[in-house]
Amino acid sequence: PPTTATMGKSGKEKVKEKGEMARVPLQAVVLADSFTTRFRPTTVERPKVLLPLVNVPMLEYTLEWLASSGVEECYVFCCAHASQIEAYLQESRWSSMTSFMVSTIVSTECISAGEALRVIEQKNVVRGDFVLISGDTVSNMNLAAVLAEHRARRAKDPQAMLTMVTMQASARHLSSRLGDQPLVMGIDPVTKQLRLYEGDWGSDSHFLNVEAPIFSEHQALQLRTDLLDCHIDICAPEVLFNFQDNFDYQHIRRDFVTGTLNESEFGNKIYTYELPPTEYAARVHNLRSYDAISRDMINRWAYPFVPDQNLLPLSAAPSYTLGRQNIYKEEGVAISRSSTVGPSIVIGTSSSIGEGSVVKHSVIGRKCVIGAGCDIAGSYIHDNVTIGDGVRMTAALICEGAVIHTNAVLEPGCVVSYNVVIGRGFEVPRYSRVSLHEQPAVQEDSDDELEYSTQGAGAAASTSEDDGGFTPEMAAALAAAKEGMPVQFWNASEVGPSGAGHRWEPRAGEEEWRYSVAPATMADEEGGDATNDNNANVSDGEEWWLAGTDNPKAQKGVAAKAEAGESEAESDESDEDDLEQVFQREVAETFLRCYKDGFDQSNAVVELQGLKLAENRTFADLARYILTALLSLGLPPPPLTAKENVSLYPAKAPENPAELLVSLRKRLAAWGHLLQRFLKSDDDQVEVLLTLEEFCGEEAVFAKHGGGKYTPIFAKLLHLLYDGDILSEEALVAWAEEKQGADENEKKFSNLAEPFMTWLQEAESEESSDEDE
């Protein structure tokens, strides 16, 4: 047979004898099996693609996007729990749609994505270019745009086999927020052809070895570490032929993509397509990304895939409405008047929240009961879950049918699988995974195993799906445990005397925090002790989830709020300030890295612009915090300064404030052009002036930064920035005029600036007089 290097279009795409091109419908292949074990033990019982994501099965988001993007035929490949996926699709609206035909391809013997694609090729159902996507993907991207690029390339070069969709995101975002491993892509900046794809597949090294010839063989090459691989591919049929011809290809990225790049002599090419900042695509490939993507949807980054659009009908039509602080509620929700709900919460119909409970940053499914006096933060609670009075849980995943009895405590990162019971007053340790199924005796040593419904020795002998695979004795004990009665069937040290379930041991060699549903802390990332007061800082701005844990820093913060008399509502309103503080710190740390490593300004712009796009901010936002970082370098290190940056700061502030201006003038000489580049308008400069007020007043995100040292020399500071062309006369005058109508207590810095503003006006008058003469 012909090789993939010489193969053109398939026979079904060839020109008809009469010269007409056969119309090929747009097709998609959806892999409904992840071929991983990241979601165990939940996937022992049910497929991951049917796991609720913001109260809707993940698969629904993928199918809805494909249908709305003009895909006409969709093949859903099922392996583990195939019968459950088939039954779900048969009962769903997709089974009756004529414009979007959904069919399943089942093979329970596959152990990898490569084998799945070989099965699909053997079925001979793909007739042209197709979309390859995982069934756990959420996207609102414009599919037509990437299709047009792909087809245009194919028309010129039939060996342009695949176009890979990417999205810009900072490396820290990829690691901390999504749990992704480091990824380096080498891309031709003109053609967008992929030349290098290097993922961290088990290496502990922080360095990447790149063969020198790759630079000499190409005129230009961008090495990108700021791209998220969205795992959405536009493929030619030749992609399937490649898997058929190469039986050692098991992984799409690790084997096929790298193999194609390494065998460039065959002429096959892979290209990339980078999403514009207004579009979104991400894959739920571990519990960390499950948490991150859920929050993205609640915060409306994936619009229109947000709860209140009610796009995705379930067994009963959704009826979400959106309230302030991103509170989404369905009809029929019962919330006690004395409870506190929100911000950022989704509550399904027929659920109730008892008196005095606090629930925030969480998703609550349908028909859930939450008792009185509970404290729930950052958690995902699926349908039909019962939570007793006084329960505390933070950053937990609770699956359908589970019962958490009175006064139980779930520490961050816990996963409670289907129908598990946690006993009265029992404390579940951080990162625990609990299931009614015993952990298999033989542990997988990689992430490449199927999520089959494996049962241990103590699990059911029955295989009936009606009884959940439980023996009659186990079913009776489970019913008793749900009623709160002591049972002897399970180990009380793992779930409590009235509990039901088995605690799973951590995967061999895996850091439990890395793929946990709980946001990563700085201590986690630096390899420190999560309970150490010096290290336990949340890296992603999710300080809220630490409340109620054993983290001393979190308890100290909560106690301080209580002593200050701050109510829960006031605390919730400060969440936005917390996120702003994280962004300010990220800008400062990014700039300081450029400052410390001696980056030229073009490289610094690339680093900072990546942060801007990742956080959906403006250039003015960057400039504000770059300037305050430059000001801070004359003072002792501000709170939460990264250890590697402490040496950049003096141990103490200078006695004479004028010395601050001397050192600042030197820094502005080197970095002033960067500020000028980011300040696009007078309005941007006015924003900088307002930020200067906050910095010098040690307000908002600058509390305890020591900026008050600049207050006595505020007028001279403005003069220095004016001389350095950072601030224009028009911006200064606009700021001063804006302050004239402000309350007296808001005029502190405009009053301090009066000597400089008077000088500025006099200088302007003299200049006008000279021009008249």
Residue, then its C-alpha position, 0 to 999 in steps of 0.5 A: p500500500p502507499t505510504t503516508a508520505t505519498m498518500g493524497k486524498s482518500g478515494k471518497e474525496k477524489v473528484k467525481e468523473k463528471g468533475e464535481m467534488a463529492r460533498v463530505p459532511l463535517q465530521a468529528v471524533v470524540l474520545a469518550d475515554s481519557f485512558t488515564t486514572r487521574f479521576r479514580p476512584t470515581t471512574v471505577e464506577r462511572p465514566k469521566v465524561l458523565l461526571p458533572l461539571v457545574n452540574v452538567p455532564m462534561l460530554e454535553y459541553t463538547l457535543e453542544w459546541l460541535a453541534s453549534s459549530g456546524v459539525e454534521e456527523c459525530y462519532v463518540f468512541c467508548c471504551a470503559h463504561a461504554s454501556q453507560i455512555e451508550a445508554y446516556l446518549q440514547e436517552s438524550r436529545w442527541s439521539s433525535m437530532t437530524s442535523f447533528m448525527v451522533s453515533t457510538i463506536v465501542s471497543t472495550e479492548c483498547i488501552s490507549a488513544g492510539e488503539a482507539l484511532r486504529v479502530i476508528e480507521q478500520k470502521n472506515v467512517v471518516r470520509g474527509d478532514f475531521v475534528l478530533i476532540s476529547g469528551d471532557t473539553v469545554s470551548n466557545m472557540n470559532l471552529a470555522a476560523v481554524l477550519a478555514e486555515h487548515r483547508a487553505r493549507r491542505a489545498k496547497d499542500p496535501q501533507a499538512m496533516l493536522t492543525m493543533v489548537t492552542m491558547q496563550a496562558s502563563a507557565r504558572h497558570l498552566s502548572s498551578r491552575l491546570g496541573d499541566q506539566p511543562l510544555v515547550m513548542g517550537i513554532d515557525p512564526v510565519t507559517k505557524q508550522l510546529r517544529l518542536y513539541e517537548g512535554d515533561w513526560g516524567s523528567d525531573s529536570h528543569f532544563l530542556n535539551v534542544e538539538a542545535p540543528i533545529f535552529s540552523e535548519h529553520q530561518a526563524l523559530q519561536l520557542r513558546t512556553d506560554l501555550l496551552d495545548c487545548h487538545i482540539d485538532i483538525c485532522a486529515p484522514e492521513v492521521l488515521f492512516n499513520f496510526q494504522d501504519n505505526f502500531d507502536y503509536q499509543h499516544i497522540r502527542r507523545d508518539f504521533v506528534t513527536g514521531t511526525l516531527n522527528e520523521s520530517e523526511f516523510g514530508n508530513k506537517i503539523y501546524t498550530y492555531e492560537l486562539p484570540p484572547t476572546e475565545y476559550a478552550a480547555r480540557v478537564h484532564n485532572l481534578r485541578s483542571y476540573d476545579a479551574i474550568s468550573r471556576d472559569m465557567i462560573n466567572r463567565w470566561a466560557y460564555p455562552f457555556v454559563p449556567d444561566q444560559n440554560l443551553l444544556p437540558l438535562s432530565a429536567a430542563p435547567s432554570y438557572t438565574l444569575g444574581r449578584q456576586n455570580i450566584y446562580k440558582e435554579e427554581g425550587v431552591a430553599i435557603s435559610r434566611s440566616s445562612t450566607v450563600g456566595p459569592s461564586i456559587v451554583i445551586g441546583t433545584s430542590s436543594s436546601i441549605g440550613e440555618g447559619s450555614v456558610v457556602k461559597h465558591s462551590v457548586i451544589g447539585r440537585k436534591c442536595v440537603i445541607g444542614a445547619g451550621c455548615d461551613i463549605a468553601g470551594s467544593y463540588i457537591h453532586d446530586n442527591v448528597t446529604i450533609g449533616d449539621g456542623v460539617r466543615m469542608t474545603a476544596a472537596l469533591i463529593c459524588e452523587g449519593a454520598v452522606i456526610h454525617t454531623n460535625a464531620v470535617l473534610e480537609p482540602g483535596c478530599v474526593v468522596s466517591y459515589n454513596v460513600v458515608i463519612g461518619r459522625g465527627f470524623e475528620v478526613p485527612r487532606y487529599s484523601r480518596v474514599s470509595l466503596h470499592e477497595q483499591p486494587a492490590v496492584q497499583e498502576d505505575s503510570d497514567d496510561e491504564l483504563e478507568y475500568s470498574t475494577q473491584g478489590a477483594g472486599a468489593a461486590a461479587s455481584t455484577s448487577e448494575d441495579d444493585g451497584g455491584f454490592t452484595p446483599e450484606m454490603a447493601a444492608a450495611l450501607a443503608a444502615a450507615k446512611e442512617g447514622m447507625p454504627v456498622q462493622f463492615w468498613n474500617a472505622s479508622e478510615v471513615g468513622p464508626s458510622g461510615a462506609g467506604h475504603r480510603w485509597e492510598p496515594r499513587a506511587g511516586e505522585e505528589e498528591w497536591r499536584y492534581s488535587v481539586a484543592p488549589a496549589t499553595m506556594a509551599d506545594e510548588e516549592g516543596g515546603d510544608a503546607t502547614n508552615d506559616n512562612n510558606a503556605n501562601v496560595s499561588d493562585g489567588e484562592e486564599w478563601w479555601l484555606a479558611g477552616t484548615d489547619n493552616p496557621k496563616a489562614q487561621k491568623g487571617v480569619a482571626a484578624k477579621a473576626e477581631a476587627g468585627e468584619s462580617e462574612a458579607e464584608s469578607d466576601e466583598s474583599d475577594e475581588d481585592d484579594l484577586e487584585q493583590v495576586f495580580q499585582r504580585e504576579v506583575a511585580e514578580t514577572f518584572l523583577r525576574c526581567y530586572k534581575d536577569g537583565f532582560d532587554q525590554s523586548n523580552a520583558v514585553v513578551e513576558l509581561q504581555g503573556l501575563k496581560l493576556a492570561e489575566n485579561r488585563t490592560f497595558a495600563d494595569l501592567a504599567r501601574y504595578i511595574l511602576t510600584a515595583l520600581l518604587s518598592l525597590g528602594l524600600p525593604p521587601p514587601p509582604l509575600t516577596a518571593k525568596e529569590n527576590v528578597s536580595l534585590y531590596p535594601a534591608k531598611a529604608p533610607e533615613n533621608p527620603a530624598e535618597l529614594l528619588v536618587s535611586l528611582r531616577k537610575r531605575l527609571a533611566a533603564w526602565g522608563h521606556l517600558l512604562q512609556r510603551f504601556l501607557k497608551s493614553d492620558d487616561d492610562q496615566v491618570e490611572v497610574l496617578l490614582t495607583l500612586e496615591e494608593f501606594c503612598g497611602e499604603e492602601a488596598v493591595f499596598a498595605k504594609h508595603g512601606g510606600g508611605k516613605y514617599t509621601p513627604i516627597f510626593a510632589k518631587l516624585l511627580h516632578l521626576l515622573y514628569d521629567g522622565d516622560i512617564l506622566s504628561e502635563e495633560a494627565l496631571v492636570a486631568w488628575a488634579e481637576e478630578k480631585q477638586g470635586a472629591d471629599e476633603n479626605e481624598k485630597k491628601f495627595s493632590n494637596l501635597a502635589e500643589p507646589f509642583m502643579t503650581w510650578l507646572q502652570e507657571a511654566e506653561s504660562e511662561e511658555s505661552s507668553d514667550e510664544d506670543e512675543 
